[in-house]
Amino acid sequence: MRAAKKRKPATPLVEEVIRGAREFSIGTVVFHRVVGQILGINITDVKCLDMMTVQGSATPSQLAVHIGLSSGATTAMIDRLERSGLIQRKPHPKDRRSTVLVLTKEAMRKLPSIFASLGSAMETLVSGYSPGELAVMNDFFAKTRVLWREESTKLQRQLGSASD
């Protein structure tokens, strides 16, 4: 049997970066909660709209996978967003059994004005970094996306086995 590899204690800088990432995450949640209050929806619905803004449209299954919801919870979310006038269902152009979700004109009018100040401030902030620093940040966020997905999957497995 091999002995467990002993981890070195984190350096103060590593601890500070991890703390900064946690605070960044908290700030993101707080900001999106306020956006949800403005739009009259919850934070999960806001993240759904965020994904659709990036992609342009989405199928219900794509949203379920991206947000990590069950099919029933995804349907309820889609119904809420449709009632709020922010998305609409359209027939899927390649699969007549499916639908595609698109942002409404109302959503395309409201969302840019809500995010304009943040977008401008982020561009100003990020523009102050060198290309090398930006490459490191880009690498960090790319690896963090994978890490979040993997850790969420682990917790979902634990949740599934706990309910068995």
C-alpha positions in Angstrom: 0.0 0.0 0.0 1.3 3.4 -0.9 1.3 6.2 1.7 -0.8 9.2 0.9 1.1 11.9 -0.7 1.6 14.7 1.8 0.5 18.1 0.5 2.6 21.1 1.2 0.7 23.8 3.2 -0.6 26.6 0.9 1.5 29.7 0.7 0.0 33.0 1.7 -0.3 34.0 -1.9 -2.1 30.8 -2.8 -4.5 31.4 0.1 -5.1 34.9 -1.0 -5.9 33.8 -4.6 -8.3 31.2 -3.3 -10.0 33.8 -1.1 -10.2 36.2 -4.0 -11.8 33.5 -6.1 -14.4 32.9 -3.4 -15.1 36.6 -3.1 -15.4 36.9 -6.8 -18.0 34.1 -6.8 -19.9 35.8 -3.9 -19.9 39.1 -5.8 -21.2 37.4 -8.9 -24.0 35.7 -7.0 -25.0 39.0 -5.3 -24.9 40.9 -8.6 -27.1 38.3 -10.4 -29.5 38.2 -7.4 -30.0 42.0 -7.9 -30.5 41.5 -11.6 -33.1 38.8 -10.8 -34.9 41.3 -8.5 -35.0 43.9 -11.3 -36.4 41.3 -13.7 -38.7 39.7 -11.2 -37.0 36.2 -11.5 -34.7 34.1 -9.4 -30.9 33.7 -9.8 -31.1 30.4 -11.6 -33.4 32.0 -14.2 -30.8 34.8 -14.5 -28.0 32.3 -15.2 -30.2 30.6 -17.8 -30.7 34.0 -19.6 -26.9 34.6 -19.3 -26.3 31.3 -21.1 -28.8 32.1 -23.8 -27.3 35.6 -24.3 -23.9 33.9 -24.9 -25.3 31.2 -27.2 -28.2 33.0 -28.8 -30.6 30.2 -28.2 -30.8 26.8 -26.4 -32.8 23.7 -26.2 -34.4 22.7 -22.9 -31.9 19.8 -22.6 -28.9 22.1 -23.1 -30.2 24.4 -20.4 -30.7 21.4 -18.0 -27.1 20.3 -18.5 -25.6 23.7 -18.3 -27.5 24.8 -15.2 -27.6 21.3 -13.6 -31.3 21.0 -13.2 -33.6 18.0 -13.5 -35.9 18.0 -16.5 -38.9 18.9 -14.3 -37.1 21.8 -12.7 -35.9 23.0 -16.2 -39.5 22.9 -17.5 -40.7 25.0 -14.5 -37.8 27.5 -15.1 -38.7 27.7 -18.8 -42.4 28.3 -17.9 -41.4 31.1 -15.5 -39.2 32.8 -18.0 -41.8 32.5 -20.7 -44.5 33.9 -18.4 -42.2 36.8 -17.6 -41.9 37.6 -21.3 -38.1 37.0 -21.5 -38.0 33.8 -23.6 -40.2 32.1 -26.1 -40.4 28.5 -27.4 -40.0 28.0 -31.1 -40.1 24.9 -33.1 -36.6 23.3 -33.6 -35.6 23.8 -37.2 -34.0 20.4 -37.5 -36.1 18.3 -35.1 -39.9 18.8 -35.1 -40.3 16.9 -31.8 -38.1 19.5 -30.0 -38.2 23.2 -29.3 -35.6 25.9 -29.2 -35.7 28.6 -26.6 -34.9 32.2 -27.7 -34.7 35.5 -26.0 -37.7 37.8 -26.7 -37.4 41.3 -28.0 -38.2 42.5 -24.5 -35.3 40.5 -23.1 -33.0 41.8 -25.8 -34.1 45.3 -24.9 -33.8 44.9 -21.1 -30.6 42.8 -20.6 -28.1 45.0 -22.3 -29.1 48.1 -20.3 -28.8 46.1 -17.0 -25.4 44.8 -17.9 -24.0 47.9 -19.7 -22.2 49.5 -16.7 -20.7 46.1 -15.6 -19.5 45.3 -19.1 -17.9 48.7 -19.4 -16.2 48.5 -16.0 -15.0 45.0 -16.7 -13.5 46.0 -20.0 -11.7 48.9 -18.4 -10.4 46.7 -15.6 -9.2 43.9 -17.9 -7.7 46.3 -20.4 -5.2 47.4 -17.7 -3.5 44.0 -17.7 -0.6 42.9 -20.0 -1.1 40.2 -22.6 0.8 37.8 -20.5 -1.3 38.5 -17.4 -4.5 38.1 -19.5 -3.2 34.8 -20.7 -2.7 33.6 -17.1 -6.2 34.8 -16.2 -7.7 33.2 -19.2 -6.0 29.9 -18.3 -7.2 30.2 -14.7 -10.9 30.7 -15.7 -10.7 27.9 -18.3 -9.4 25.5 -15.7 -11.9 26.8 -13.1 -14.8 26.1 -15.4 -13.7 22.4 -15.6 -13.1 22.3 -11.9 -16.6 23.7 -11.1 -18.2 21.1 -13.4 -16.2 18.2 -11.9 -16.9 19.3 -8.3 -20.6 19.8 -9.0 -20.8 16.3 -10.6 -19.2 14.8 -7.5 -21.7 16.5 -5.2 -24.6 15.4 -7.4 -23.4 11.8 -7.2 -23.2 12.1 -3.4 -26.7 13.6 -3.4 -28.0 10.7 -5.6 -26.4 8.0 -3.4 -27.6 9.7 -0.2 -31.2 9.5 -1.5 -31.0 5.8 -2.4 
